[in-house]
Amino acid sequence: MTVQLPASLRVLERGWLSANNVLCIDHDRATLIDSGYVTHAEQTLALVRQALEGRQLTRLVNTHSHSDHIGGNAALKTAFDCEIVVPAGMQATIAEWDEAALLLSPLGQQAAIFRHDALIHAGDELELGGLNWRAIAVPGHDMDALAYYNPERRILISGDALWENGFGVVFPELLGTADGLAATRATLEELSRLAIDIVIPGHGAPFADAAGALQRAFGRLDHFSANIDKLAWHAIKVITTFALMERQPMPVRDFAAFVASLPIVIDLNQRYLAIADDELSSRLQQELLHASAIRRVDDMLASR
């Protein structure tokens, strides 16, 4: 079902690698929420310029610090000299450009260095697209993440805290940096207390069935909480797919070495699964080739 958004909100729905961009229009000015992956920066600039229709991009707001949400920040700053606003919990990580804390080096991902101009805290209010929004802490996938909620139109910009069929990988749990599963549960419970008619997720199309999405998310969370190995395997597939999509195309004969070059995949396997290296790469290859959720991975693993 097509969701009817206010005319002042435009969602630039992206595919793999880049998160969605939400353009919030205020007369002759606009704010963008999240900026995509760094290798898509030129595409992001083109999409944003087209959507602006001559308006000035004055502000860029992030939901959290993962590479697919901040990768275009530097390019947008250069192109538009917009103010960059990040969640307060990201302050030190961005200022020090801590690639481990940003999950860049652990996941084998990249981003262009940028500097933020301002911070936003949970509970803060901001105006976007002629509407008043409240920042809500949504830890779990990222412990410092924020979502943005408009109570009048009952719209939630959820980032990776809630998708139509789940939520982002709970990295803090797997990396041992926080009780990510408990935080995810608290986040879902907080969101379930909101009156929501429309969710604009970080990935996928906007949707109206927030209650159904929350029910599916709680079910997924219960499954992972009872089977931490399933969470680890899910993370391994997601990380491998992301890296594969960035490096496309790749001969099948190179896939095992490619998997072995991803430190976090090896680490998660050793700590949670203990699958032999050759079996790991074989299982990954088969699942990525045949899983319906992965878009045309077979095109990137074509023998040659």
N, C-alpha and C positions, 0 to 999 in steps of 0.2 A: 504494500500500500504506500502510495506517495504521501509524504508528510508535507503539510503546508506550513512553511516557516514565515515569520514576519518579513516584509519586504526589505528590511534593513539588515537581514542576515543572509549571507550566501556561503554555502559550504562547497569548498573545492575538494571533492572526494578524490583521494589518491589511491594508488595501488600498493603493491609490496614496496618496501623500503621507506617510503614517505608516509607520515601520518597525514590525516586530513588537515586542511587549513580552513579556518572559519573567519570570513571577512565581515566585520561589523561596521556598518556605514552610518556616519553622523553628518548629514548634509554634504559638505565638500571635503570632509575628512573621513578617515577610516582607521580601524584597529584590526590587526590580524592576530589570530590565536594559532600558535604553532607554525613551524616553517619547513617541515619536511627534512629529508636526508641530504647530506652535503653534495652527493653526486647528482642530485636532482635540482641543485640550486638554480641553474639557468631556466629549467622548466618552471620552477616555483615563481621566479621573477616574471616570466611570461604570463603565467596564469593570473598572478596577482595584478599585473599591469592591465590585463584585459578586464578583470573583474572590477578594478577601480574606476574605469571609464573616465579617466581624467582627474579623479579625486586625488588627494594627497594622503599617503600612508604615514600617519604621525606616530603610531604606537604598535609595538609587537609584544604580545603577552604569551608566556609559555605555561603549559599545564605541568610539565615536569622536564627533567634534564636528559632524557634518553635521546640517542643520536637521531632517531627518525622524527623527533619533535623540535630539535634545536639546530639541525644541520644547515638550515638556510638563514639563520640569524645574521651571520656576518655579511652575507651577500645582500640581504634586505637593508641592513644598516648602511652599507656602502651605497646602495642604489637610492634609498629614500631618506637617509639620515633620520630614521624613526627612533623613538625612545624604546629601549628594550626593558621590559618588566618581567622579572622572574620570581617564582615562589621563594619566600624568605629562606627556606631551608637549603636552597641551592647557592646561597651567597658565597660561602667560603670555597665550595667546589668549583664554581665558575671563576672566582677571583684568582684562585691558585691554579686553575686549569688542571685539576687532578684527574688524569685520564683513567685511573683505576676506579675512583669514586663515581665518575661519569659512565662507567662500564664500557668505555671505549677499548682500552687495552685488553681487559678480560674477554670481551666478546669479539675481538678482532675487527672492531668498527672504527669509523673515523668521523671527525667533525672539524669545522673551521673555528679557530679561536675567536671568541667575541667577548666584549665586556658589557655588563648590564648597567643600566642607568638608574633603575629603581627596583624596589622590592614590593611584593604583595604578600600579606599574611592571611592565614585563615581567619575569617570573620570580617575582613576588609570588604568594602563595597566599591564598585566601580561602574561607570556608565559605558555601555557598549551598544552601539546601534540604537540609540535613543531609549534603551531599557536599563534598569538598575539590576546589577548582578551582585551576588554575595559569593566570596571565595570560601570554599569548603575543603577542609583537609580530607584527603582520600588516600591514606597510606596503604601499602600492600605491595603492589607492583613496583612502586617507587615510594619510599617512606616520606618524601617531602612533597609529593604531588598535591596539586589543587584541582578541584573541579569548580565550575562557575554556574550558579543557579539563579534564574530569574523567577521569583514567585508569582508575579502578575500573569505572565504568559505560561508559567509552569514548564520552563525549558531548562534542561540540564546539559551543559557542555562537559562531558564526562572524562575526556582524555582516554586513558587506558584503564580507568577504574571500573568501567562498565561498558561492555559491548552488547550487541543484540544476542550473542551466543557465548558469553563468558567475560573474560577480563584478561589483562596482560599477564605474562609469566611472573610468578611471585619470586623474583630474583633474591630479595633479602633472605627469604627462608632457605633457599638452596645454597647461598653463599655464606650463610651463618652470621650475617651482619645484624639481623633483627628477627623477631617473631613475625614473619611476614604473613603467615596464614591467619594468625589471630588478628593482625592489623587489617587484613582483607575482610575478615568477617565483620569487624567493627565498622569498616567502611560501607559494606553492603547493608548492614543494619541501619546506619545513618542515612543512606540514600533511600532505604525503604520507608523512612519516616517522612520523606518529602512528597508533596503532591506534584507529580510529573506527568505531563501530557506528551512531551517530545524529548527525546534524548539525541544529542549530537555527539556521537562517539569519536574517539581518535582514529578509528579504522572502521570502514563500512558506512553504509548509508544511514542518515537520520531515521529514527523509528519511533513509533508511538506506544508500543506495548512495553512500558517500563516494568510493569508487574511481572509479565512473562519473562523478560530478560533477567530480572532479579531472581526469580524462581530458578531459572536455568543456572545462573551464577552461583547461587547457594548450593545447588546440586553438584556443580563442578567442584566447588570448594570442599564440600563434604567428601567427595571422591578423592581429591588430592590429599586431604587431611588424613584419610584412612590408608592411603597408598602413596607414601612420599616418593617411592620409586617411579610411580606414574607421572608425578610432577617433574621429576628429573628427566624422564624420557621425553615428555612433552617439551621441556626446555631445550633439550638437545636437538630435537627436530626443528624447533623454531629458530634456534641460533644457526644451525647448519643451513636451513633454507634461506635465511637472511643473507648469510655470507655467500651462498651459491648464487642468489639473485644478483648480488653486487658484482660477482666475478664472471658472469656468464660470457660465452658458453664454455663448457668443459667436457673433454673426452671422458668416457666412463673409466678408462684405464687410469686416470689421474685422481679418481674420486677418493680412494683409500688414503692417499697421501694428503689430499685436501682435508679430509676429516682429521687426520693426525696433526695437522697444522693449527687446529683450533684449540687453544689451551683449555678453555672452559669446558668444551665438550669432553676432552680427556679427563679433566678433573671431576666433572659430574659423574662420568662413567665409573671412575675409580672409587669414588666415595659412595655412590648409591646403587650401582648396577653390577659392576665387575664383569662386564661382557668382554670377551676376547676382542682384540683390535680388529681382526679380520671379520669377525661376526658382527661387530658394531657397524663397520662401514657397509657390510652386505645388508644388514637390516635397515639401515638408514636409506640406502639406495633404493631398496624395494618399496619402503613405505613412502618415500618422497615421490617415487615414480607413479604410485598408484593411489595415494591419498587424494580424495576429491577436494580437500581444502587447499591443496597446493596447486597453484595455477601454472600449468605448462612447464613444470620442472623437467619433464622428459625432453623438452626442446633444448634445455641447457645441459642435459646429460647425454647428448646424442653421440654415438660412436663415430669415430672418424679416423 
